[in-house]
Amino acid sequence: MEEIPESHPRYESLLQRHRIEAGVDAGLTSRQGLIAQGRGEAFDYLLGEKTIPTADTAARVAAAHLLRADHAVLSVNGNVAALAPEKLVTLADVTGADLEVNLFNRTERRVEAIAEHLRDHGASEVKGLAADARIPGLDHERAKVDADGIHAADVVLVPLEDGDRAEALGEMGKTELVVDLNPMSRSVEVAAVPVVDNVVRALPNVTAHARDLRETGADLDAVVAEFDPDEARAAAERRIRQGSG
Ligand code: PTJ
C-alpha cells in the first residue's frame, strides 16, 4: 500500500483489498473471502461508499440491542478479522459483548490464527476454540459454536456471511444483528436489524451510537420498538436501484 497515496480516489477501497490479501497470506482469511470482498465492493460502489441514513438508524438500533442484551456475542469470520480487528475489539469492550470466531471454511488453524490476531489487537478473551455445542439444523462447519458463547447468547451480531446460519440462529430465538452490503442477501432478509453498510464503517458507527445511547440515558426499549427492518431493507435496495432512498 506504500505506493498508493491517501489522496487516491479509491484509497479506502484499495486499502480494504490490501487487508483481505494480507489476511489470506497470514492464514486468517479464506480464499473465498477474496470473492466475498469483490461482491461487497460492487454493492458498496452502488451505495456511494458511504453510510446511508437508514443504515445509520439501523446501527443505532443494533447498539441498543447490544446494550440491553443479557449476553451478546460478536461473531467473527476471516474477512471481518482481516478488515477491522481493532474495531471489533472496541465494540466488544464498549458494549460488553463476547467475541467468538465462527467460520464457514473452518480449520482449527484458522480459528486459532484469528483468535491470536484479535488478542494482538487488544481482545482479552476470544471464544470459538471450544466448539462444544452445535446450532441445530445446519450441516456445515458454521454449526460449531461455544456452549457458553453463541449457543447461549440472546443477541448475536453477524457480519458479512451467507444466510443459512442467520436463519438457523433466528430459529433458536436469538436476535440477529446483521452487517452486509447486499440488501437482498438471505442474512439481511432474516435479520431483526439489517445494517446495510460496509463493516469498516458500520462497526465504529455502532460503537459511537452505543456510547451516545449510554451517555444520554436513552430508552433502549423505545429505540428498538420504533425500528422497522423492512423499511431499512427497502431503502437500501432503492438506493442501489434508483440512487435514492
Ligand atoms: O471466514 P469464513 O470461512 O467464515 O468465510 C467467510 C466468507 C465471507 C468467505 C463466507 O461467509 C462467504 O462465502 O460469504 P458470501 O456468501 O460470499 O457472502 C458474503 C456477503 O458479505 C455478501 O453479501 C457481500 O456482499 C458481503 N460483504 C462483502 N464484503 C463486505 C460485505 N458486507 C459488509 N462489509 C464488507 N466489507
Residues whose N, C-alpha, C, O or C-beta is under 5 A from the ligand:
A	BS01	PTJ	S30 Q32 G33 A36 Q37 R39 G40 N77 G78 N79 N102 L103 F104 N105 R106 L160 E161 D162 V179 D180 L181 N182 S185 D197 N198 V199
